[in-house]
Amino acid sequence: MSQNKQIIVKEIPKGQLGNEHFEIQTVVMPTPGDGELLIKTILMSIDAANRAWMQGATYREAVKPGDVMHTYSIGEVIESKSDSHSVGDIVAVEAGWSEHVVVNAKRAQKMPEMASLSHLISVFGIAGRTAYHGLVDVGRPVEGETVLVSAAAGSVGGYVGQIAKSLGCRAVGIAGGPEKCAWVKEELGFDDCIDYRAPGLFKAIHAACPDGVDVYFDNVGGEILETVLFQMNDKGRVACCGAISQYDGSAPSGPRNLPGMVVVKRLRMEGFIVTDFAKEAHRATKELQQLVQSGKLKIQEDIFEGLERAPDALIGLLAGDNRGKRMVRVAPDPA
């Protein structure tokens, strides 16, 4: 009987996430029923949201002890019980950390041909579209403005800064450590990058953004968001994408200067999820393709090999050790 490996959440951590909170299991290969597909997982997206889902229901159900860890993945249909999909189709699905999954065919989105399927998760997938819609549709930058983005070396932040530059804005990043900051400037082309681990964050932001901040793309929340709000220009916009600083611990913090700072500076803060813009996906993909082809947008990917590496990939991501879009390769791209 065929077997299938998967990774479950053994227990919900009270503090920081560790390998001890996961368990690899070998189970019987799932079998599709009418209207369902059996999919071989090729690539799994690793996101800070994985950790947030362990803390309770958000825009999706909470991950509970015993659950296969949730994920967004790209896979190949290897058995179809639906007229809508054929064996060999490459699809995107909300699934789990598993070598194989069974899903309703209605939940499997057919993907276009791509030389490297990893690009369907990075620049033309969740990361790229989150950066595009969050900046363009939520932040609404204008040529000449200053765009500040946290987690600038991450899967989304790196694209935000590059898109901002293509729009004629000054792009400033916030990242952890001098090496990452140098990489953000030299490799991704940001105008400047601030090391949040160094002392004097307020002064560093002021020095890097002497004319203030017009658009802040927030991936971290907490103390950094609190500090940035003081330096926003009147009528500034804050695109709230994530709060990675708040996910992996038991004591969420700040910002403490809300709503006062929003009122005084007449700021607009708006949270968003990339699926809010599902009907605009074609526009985003077209724009991103043009930026890649013109050389204005560099594709940065950070891929771990093997299903069993998924916990390490997530734990490392939460510690900030990734550069570019992190994912786990479970199987090779089809020949």
ZALUMDREN-851665 format. One line per 10 residues: number of its first residue (from 1); their letters; for each residue x, y, z of C-alpha. Coordinates in Angstrom, 2 decimals, padded with zeros to 5 digits. Each point is the difference from the previous one (the first is absolute). Layout:
NUM = A = X,Y,Z  ...
//
This chain:
1 = MSQNKQIIVK = 000.00,000.00,000.00  001.37,003.40,-000.97  001.04,002.31,002.81  000.00,003.74,000.46  002.19,002.14,002.27  -001.41,003.05,001.72  000.93,002.37,002.83  -002.46,000.73,002.77  000.02,002.63,002.72  000.67,-002.08,003.10
11 = EIPKGQLGNE = -000.78,002.79,002.44  -000.59,003.74,-000.06  003.01,001.83,001.45  -000.49,002.40,002.90  003.17,001.86,-000.96  002.35,-000.32,-002.94  -000.58,-002.66,-002.62  002.39,-002.97,-000.02  000.47,-003.32,-001.79  -001.51,-001.75,003.01
21 = HFEIQTVVMP = -003.38,001.47,-000.92  -000.16,-002.04,-003.23  -000.14,-003.69,-000.84  000.54,-001.86,-003.27  -002.56,-002.73,-000.62  -000.31,-002.71,-002.64  -003.61,-000.71,-000.93  -001.91,-001.84,-002.71  -000.08,001.78,-003.36  -003.26,001.99,-000.28
31 = TPGDGELLIK = -002.50,-001.01,-002.68  -002.06,002.56,-001.96  -003.77,-000.31,-000.16  -002.39,001.42,-002.58  000.90,003.58,-000.88  003.38,-000.25,001.73  003.67,-000.05,-001.03  003.04,-001.80,001.34  002.88,002.47,-000.15  003.72,-000.60,000.42
41 = TILMSIDAAN = 001.49,002.96,001.82  002.92,001.64,-001.79  000.56,003.25,001.92  -001.41,001.36,003.26  -000.05,003.66,001.00  001.50,000.79,003.41  -001.48,003.14,001.53  -000.07,001.80,003.34  -003.76,-000.49,-000.16  000.62,-003.71,000.69
51 = RAWMQGATYR = 000.89,001.01,003.55  -002.93,002.41,000.31  -002.43,-002.79,-000.89  001.16,-001.89,003.10  -001.16,002.86,002.22  -003.65,-000.13,-000.99  -002.43,000.60,-002.82  000.92,002.88,-002.31  -001.20,000.31,-003.58  000.07,-003.79,000.03
61 = EAVKPGDVMH = -000.56,-002.70,002.61  002.53,-000.51,002.78  002.56,-002.79,-000.12  -000.60,-002.39,002.90  002.10,-002.80,001.54  -000.15,-003.05,-002.25  -000.68,002.00,-003.15  002.22,-000.28,-003.04  001.69,003.39,-000.22  -001.85,002.22,-002.48
71 = TYSIGEVIES = 001.73,001.42,-003.04  -000.39,001.35,-003.51  001.60,-002.33,-002.52  000.65,-000.73,-003.65  -000.53,-003.59,-001.08  -000.67,-002.42,-002.84  -003.29,-001.84,-000.48  000.80,-003.72,-000.02  -003.59,-001.28,000.23  -003.17,001.83,-000.96
81 = KSDSHSVGDI = -003.63,-000.79,000.77  -001.18,003.23,-001.59  -000.62,001.05,-003.61  001.52,003.41,000.75  003.56,-001.27,000.54  002.26,-002.50,-001.71  002.95,-002.06,001.18  003.12,002.11,-000.44  -001.67,003.35,000.71  002.04,002.32,002.18
91 = VAVEAGWSEH = -002.21,001.58,002.65  000.13,002.34,002.97  -001.87,-001.10,003.12  -000.51,000.79,003.67  001.24,-003.27,001.43  002.41,-001.24,002.67  003.56,-001.08,000.70  -000.41,-003.32,-001.75  001.51,-001.91,-002.93  -003.48,-000.58,-001.45
101 = VVVNAKRAQK = -003.37,001.60,000.64  -003.58,-000.52,-001.13  -002.00,003.15,-000.73  -003.29,000.94,-001.56  000.65,000.83,-003.65  -001.80,003.32,000.44  002.76,001.05,002.43  002.85,-000.77,-002.39  001.07,002.87,-002.24  001.66,-000.99,-003.26
111 = MPEMASLSHL = 003.37,001.67,-000.45  001.58,001.21,-003.27  003.13,-001.56,-001.44  003.10,001.35,001.72  003.69,-000.79,-000.53  000.45,-000.17,003.78  -003.07,-000.84,002.07  001.51,001.78,003.01  -000.78,003.31,-001.74  -003.70,-000.84,000.43
121 = ISVFGIAGRT = 000.50,000.35,003.77  002.52,002.84,000.01  -000.16,002.87,-002.47  -003.19,-001.05,-001.84  -001.60,-001.58,003.06  -000.90,001.01,003.53  003.15,002.01,000.68  000.06,002.08,-003.17  -003.73,000.64,-000.08  -000.06,000.92,003.70
131 = AYHGLVDVGR = 002.78,002.52,-000.58  -001.65,001.42,-003.11  -003.53,000.39,001.34  001.11,001.12,003.45  002.18,002.74,-001.40  -001.90,001.07,-003.12  -003.61,-000.46,001.10  000.27,000.58,003.76  003.06,002.24,000.37  -000.67,001.95,-003.21
141 = PVEGETVLVS = 003.48,001.54,-000.35  000.60,003.06,-002.16  003.22,000.64,-001.92  002.53,001.78,002.20  -001.42,-001.29,003.29  001.93,-002.00,002.59  -001.06,-003.61,000.48  001.25,-001.80,003.12  -000.40,-003.77,000.32  000.81,-002.32,002.91
151 = AAAGSVGGYV = 001.29,-003.56,-000.45  001.61,001.37,-003.15  002.08,-003.12,-000.60  -003.05,-002.23,000.25  -002.27,-001.57,-002.56  -002.33,003.01,-000.33  002.08,002.93,001.19  002.71,-000.46,-002.61  -002.54,000.26,-002.80  -001.70,003.02,001.60
161 = GQIAKSLGCR = 003.15,002.07,-000.11  000.80,-000.95,-003.58  -003.53,000.81,-001.16  000.20,003.32,001.83  003.22,000.84,-001.84  -001.65,-000.83,-003.33  -002.72,002.53,000.87  002.56,002.76,000.56  -000.07,-000.09,003.80  002.81,000.01,002.54
171 = AVGIAGGPEK = 000.13,-003.51,001.47  001.31,-000.55,003.52  000.04,-003.38,001.73  000.18,-001.24,003.57  001.79,-003.32,000.54  001.94,-001.88,002.67  003.79,000.32,000.01  002.59,001.85,-002.09  000.45,-002.86,-002.49  -003.70,-000.12,-000.83
181 = CAWVKEELGF = -000.16,003.78,-000.31  002.95,000.01,-002.39  -001.66,-002.75,-002.04  -003.27,001.96,-000.19  001.84,003.04,-001.36  002.52,-001.69,-002.27  -002.03,-002.92,-001.35  -003.54,001.36,000.06  000.84,003.64,-000.73  -001.62,001.72,002.99
191 = DDCIDYRAPG = 001.16,003.57,000.62  000.75,-000.79,003.63  -000.62,-002.67,002.64  -000.24,000.32,003.78  001.23,-002.67,002.43  -002.75,-000.33,002.60  002.33,-002.01,002.25  002.36,002.95,000.39  -000.70,002.62,002.68  -001.71,003.25,-000.90
201 = LFKAIHAACP = -002.76,-001.16,-002.36  -001.84,003.34,000.12  003.10,001.98,-000.96  000.90,-002.53,-002.70  -003.43,000.30,-001.63  000.23,003.80,000.13  003.45,-000.09,-001.63  -001.12,-002.37,-002.76  -003.31,001.83,-000.55  000.87,003.70,000.55
211 = DGVDVYFDNV = -003.20,001.11,-001.73  -002.15,-002.35,002.06  -001.85,-003.16,-001.05  -002.93,000.19,-002.43  -000.76,-003.72,-000.29  000.93,-002.63,002.58  -000.42,-003.65,-000.98  -000.17,-001.79,003.34  000.91,-003.66,000.30  000.99,-000.08,003.68
221 = GGEILETVLF = -002.26,002.08,002.25  001.06,000.62,003.60  002.76,002.41,000.96  001.14,000.67,-003.55  -003.51,001.04,-001.08  -000.26,002.21,003.07  003.30,001.71,-000.83  -000.84,000.51,-003.67  -003.35,001.66,000.76  001.81,002.95,001.61
231 = QMNDKGRVAC = 001.79,000.63,-003.30  -002.93,-000.31,-002.38  -000.87,003.09,-002.00  -003.48,001.48,000.24  -002.45,-001.96,-002.14  002.43,-002.92,-000.07  -001.15,-003.55,-000.73  000.84,-003.16,001.92  -000.61,-003.31,-001.77  -000.33,-002.62,002.74
241 = CGAISQYDGS = 001.13,-003.32,-001.48  001.16,-001.95,003.05  001.33,000.13,003.55  002.78,-002.55,000.09  001.46,001.47,003.20  -003.21,-000.96,001.81  -000.47,-003.57,-001.21  002.69,-002.03,001.75  -000.43,000.78,003.68  -002.45,000.40,002.82
251 = APSGPRNLPG = 000.09,003.78,000.60  -001.15,002.08,-003.02  000.90,003.69,000.24  -000.94,003.41,-001.43  -000.25,002.22,-001.76  -000.94,002.20,002.96  -000.45,003.20,-002.04  -003.33,-000.99,-001.56  -002.42,001.52,-000.75  001.55,003.34,000.97
261 = MVVVKRLRME = 002.70,000.02,-002.66  -002.48,-000.99,-002.70  -002.24,002.93,000.95  002.74,002.61,000.34  001.67,-000.89,-003.30  -003.25,-000.95,-001.77  001.47,-003.36,-000.94  -001.75,-002.79,-001.82  000.79,-003.49,001.29  -001.46,-002.90,-001.94
271 = GFIVTDFAKE = 000.43,-003.70,000.46  -000.29,-002.32,-002.97  000.33,-003.60,-001.13  001.11,-000.85,-003.52  -003.22,-001.93,-000.68  -001.88,003.31,000.31  001.35,000.74,-003.46  -000.71,-003.35,-001.64  -001.91,001.67,-002.84  003.05,002.18,-000.70
281 = AHRATKELQQ = 002.50,-002.87,-000.17  000.38,000.31,-003.78  000.93,003.67,000.28  002.58,-000.72,002.69  001.55,-002.89,-001.94  000.26,002.09,-003.17  001.69,002.88,001.84  002.37,-002.32,001.86  000.97,-001.80,-003.22  000.83,003.32,-001.62
291 = LVQSGKLKIQ = 002.15,001.00,002.96  001.88,-003.30,-000.05  000.55,000.16,-003.75  001.29,003.58,000.24  002.47,-000.95,002.72  -001.67,002.27,002.56  -001.10,-002.90,002.18  002.42,-002.70,001.12  -001.41,-003.38,001.01  001.27,-001.11,003.41
301 = EDIFEGLERA = -000.83,-003.50,001.24  001.11,-001.94,003.08  -000.81,-003.69,-000.47  000.44,-002.84,002.52  000.16,-003.54,-001.36  -002.24,-002.74,001.42  -003.31,-000.11,001.86  001.78,-000.73,003.28  001.73,003.40,-000.20  -003.28,001.92,000.24
311 = PDALIGLLAG = 000.18,000.58,003.79  003.58,001.28,-000.29  -001.04,002.25,-002.86  -002.81,001.57,002.03  002.00,000.34,003.22  002.81,001.68,-001.92  -002.40,002.32,-001.79  -001.40,001.20,003.32  003.56,000.67,001.14  000.60,002.06,-003.14
321 = DNRGKRMVRV = 002.62,-002.17,-001.67  -001.58,-000.03,-003.48  000.86,002.08,-003.04  -002.83,000.05,-002.48  -003.03,-002.25,-000.22  000.40,-003.09,002.17  -001.53,-003.27,-001.10  000.57,-003.74,000.32  000.48,-002.26,-003.01  -001.70,-003.34,000.60
331 = APDPA = 000.42,-001.41,-003.53  001.80,001.10,-003.18  -001.76,001.93,-002.76  -001.50,-002.43,-002.55  002.34,-000.64,-002.91
//
